């Protein structure tokens, strides 16, 4: 009952915010259409999405812009501490602005600075993103079409909603006249500090054909039960290493005690430490979460566990690597059977 009330409240808030987006767009009036930029483009401001997986999916665009336009000043507006911390380590980025953590500094910047191009990465209406789209001064404002987006932008890309987020992010490069191939859209992790014990374990995993099992997905509906993982380990009969964070740490320890096939490992303190280990795997089996995209950074095959429907499997599937997706017949990933996962994993291993 409590969850139903929360869902109703969220739905009302979403409808109210969308009504405000319509109202603000009507009040400001449509921006003039600009099919392509004119003159020199020296600066870009990108509104970056909030989660770690979203951050990784934006990195191909950042590298693409920097490769083809080395002198381009790339700035990011970040709406979460997670995204800001991730991008502040990227040498390709000139500046990161934390909207919610340093409001006074951010708005002082906004009143005083104009960029050449603003790019809103959201493919659906987000109230915070639309407010910043209005606020930031830019010669050209570019976004992805949604029914709520007209009036805010000089140019909107019309693309299939279910196309991959990496490809949508890269559209800004096309607007700037950059031609690119799919091979150029490989994601990466910025350089970061890795503890010695993680580096040592990574060296020991190299060439051993170990399979990674990631338990955590940040949402119980997208996670597998510990019993399913135990059954899968028994079916595979191969050495594995287990990744987990937060409330799944006890399950990680349970799996490490369950079988001699599970290699004990220290807790990874960041996505960068997880990446250090994932880069040495033969295969990663994981629910729909950011580790899918970490594997894409290193060309590691992925067996991804997804909920029913294509909201996530269509927009966030493993990109540019061999992969299999195993989908539940329900919105509970826990309903996927271990033998179905092992069938998909064997196809990748072979």
N, C-alpha and C positions, 0 to 999 in steps of 0.2 A: 504493500500500500504506500509506504514511504517513497519507494522508487517511482511509483506511478505519479505521485504528487510532484516529485522533482522533475520528472520528464515533462509534465504539464507546464510547470513553471519555466523550464528551459524553452519550451515551444512558444510560450507567450512572449518571453524576452526576445527570442529570435524574430518573431513577427513584428514586435515593436521596433526593433532595430532596423529591420528591412523597410518598414514604413518611413522611418527617419531618413534612411538612405535615399528613398524615392523623393522625399520632401526636399532634402538638401540639394539633390540633383536638379529638381525643378526650380528651386530658388536661385541657384547659381546660373542656370541656363546652360545650353550645350557649348562645349569648346569647339573652336573651328577645326575641321578635319585637316590633318596633315599626313599625307600618305607616306612621306619620307622626310627625313631631316635635311635641312639645307645649311651650307656652311660647315665650319669646323665643329666637330663634336669632341670636347675635351673632358667632359665629366658625366658620370652616370650615377643615379641614386636608385638602389634596388630595395624594395620593401621585402625583407626576408621573412619566411614563415618560421613558426615557433619551435618545432620539435627537431630532435637530432636527425631523424631520417630526412626531414625536409631540408635541413642544412646540407647534408651530404648530396642530395639531389640538385642542389643549386651550384655545387662546385664545378660541374662541367661547363656551365655558362660563364662562371668567373674566369676559368682558365682559357676558355674560348675567346673571351673579350681581350684578355691580357696577351694572349698569343698573337692575335691578329692586330691589336692596337696597343702596343707596349706602353705608350705614354698616356693611355686613358686613365683618368682619375676615377676609381671605382669606390663608391661609398655605399654602406649598408645601414638601413634602419632596422633595428632588431626589437622585437616585442617581448622577448623572454630572456632571462639570464642564461639559459641553456644555449640559445642561438648566438647571443653576444659573445659568450666565452669561447664558443667554437670558432667563430670567424675572426676574433681578435688575434688569433694565432696564425692567420693566413697572410703571408707576405704579399699576396696579390692584391690585397685590399688596402686602400688608402686610409679609410676611417670607418669606425663602427659607432653608431649612435644608439644609445639605450633609451628608448622612449619612456618606459615606465619607471626606470631606476634613477634617472637624472633628468627629471622633467624640466627644471629651470634651464639647465645647460642646453638641453635639446631644443627647446622653443626659442632660446636666444639665437641658437644656430639657424633655426628655421626662418626667423625674421630677417636675418642678415645675409643669407647665402642663397644663390640661385644656381641650379645645375642645368646642364643642357637637356638631359633626358631623365625622366622618372619612369621606373618600371614597377608596376604592381603585379606581384607573382600569383595572387589569388585567382583561382578559376571560378570562384563563387563569392557572393557579397559578404564581406567582413566589415563590420562597422568601424573598428579601429583602423583598418587598412584604408577604408574610403575617406575617413577623416584626415589621415595623413596625405592621401592623394590630393585632397583639396588644399591642405595647408602648405605643403612644400612647393616652393617656386621652381618651375621648370619650363623651358622653352617648348618641350614636347612631353606629353604625358601618354604613356603606352600601357595597355593592359590586355587581358584576355576576356573575350566577350561573355557576358551574362546579361540576362534581361534587366538586372538592376544597375549595370555598369555604364550605359550611355549617359552623356552629359558630363562625365568626370574626365574623359580622355580625348586626346586628339586623334588617337588611333587604337582600334581594338582588333585583335586577331580572332578570327572565327575558326575554331578547331573543335574536333570531336571531344566532348567532355571526358570520355573514357580513354583518351590517348595518354601516354605516359607523361608524368610530371617533368621528367628530365627534358623531354622534347618541347613541352610547353615553356619551360624556363628559357630554353635556348632561342625562343622566338625573338627575343630582344636583339640578339646578334643579327638575325635576318633584317630587322628594322634598320639596323645600322649599316646594312649593305654587306655584311660578312657572309660569305658562302662557306659551308662546312659539311662534312660527312658524318654519318652516324658514329664512325670510329673515333671522332674527336669528342664524343660526349661521354667519355669515361669519367666517373667520379673519382675523387681523391679525399684523403684526410690531410689536413694541415699538419705541419711538423709539431710534435709535442713531446714532453718529457715522459719517458718510460722507465719504470723501476728496474733495477738489475735482475731481480728474480724473474720478472716477466721476460726479459730478453734471454735469460739463460734457458727458460722453458721453451721459448720459441725456437732457439737453436736446436734443442733436443728433439723437437717435433719435425724439423725439416727433413723431408724425404721419407717419413715413416708412414704415410698414408693414413693418418689419424682422422677420424670423423668428429666434427664438432656438433654438440647438441646445445641449443640455446633454449632455456626454459622460460625466460621472461618476455612479456610483451606489453606490460603496462596496463593491460585490461584483462580481467579474468575470462571474458568471453572469447578472447583470442589465444588463450593458453591451454596447453595440454596438461593432463594429470600426471603425477609422478608414476602411477601404475602404468600408464601408457608408455612413458619413457623406459621403464624397467622392461616391459614386454618387447619394446623395440630393440633394446640392447641385447636381449636374449635372442631375438630373431637374427640380428646382424652377426653376432659372434666376432665383432671387430673392435679394435681399440678405439676408445672415444675420450673426448675431453668435454667437460660440462661448463657452460656459462650461465650465470644467474646474477640477479641483483635484488635488493630489497627483500621482500617477504618470500622469495623463492630460494634464498640461501640455504635454508634448512633442507629443502628438497635436493639441492646440489650435494650437500654432505651425505644425504641418504643414498643418493645414486653412487657416490664415490665409495661408500661402504658396502653397497649391494653387490658389486662385481669387480673382480680383478681386471676386467677389461676397461674399467674407468680409470683414467690417469688422474691422480689427485693434482689439483692446481690451486695456486693462490687466487684470492679474489681480485678481479680486475677493477681498478679504481676509476676507469674512464673508458670512453669509447675508443680512445687511442690505444690503450693497453689491450683491449679486446681485439682491435685490429692487428696488433703485433702478432697475436696468436692465430687469429683467423687466416692471416696471410700464409701460414705454413700448413694448412689443412688440405686434405684430399676432397672434402665435402663438408658443407654446413647444412644442418637440418634445423629449421627455426620457424616459429610462428611469424606472422606478418608484423615485422618491427624493423627498427633501424639496422639491425645486424645483417639483414638481407642486402642492404646497400653498402655496408662495410665490405661484405664479400665481393660485391661488384668492383670496389676500388682495387682489389688485388686479383681479379680474374678467377676467383674460387667458385666452383659450381655450388648451386643452392637448391635444396628441396624445401619449398616454402609451404607452410600450413595456413590456409585461408578460410575465412567464413564463407557462407553461401553468398552468391551475388558477385557483381564485378565492380562494386564501388572501390574496393581496394585492390583486388587482383588485376583489374584492368589498368589502374593508374599508378600502382606501386610495385609491379612485378619486378623480379631481378632483371637488371638491364645490362645488356652487352656480355652476358656470360651464359654457359650452359645451365639450364634450370628445369625443374619440374614444379608445378604447383599442384598441391593436393587440397581439394576443397571439401569442406563439410557440407552435408545436405541441410544443415541448420546454421543458425548464427552462433553456435557453440563449436569452437575448434575441437573441444574435448570429444566431440562425437566422431571424429575421424579415427578409423581403426589402424592400429600399428602395422598390420600386414599391408595395408594400402600404401603407407609411407615407405615401407621396406621395398615394395615393388618399384616405386618411383626412384628411391635411392639407388637401387641396383642398376637401373637404366643409366644413371649418371656415372656410377663407378665403372661401368663397362664401356 
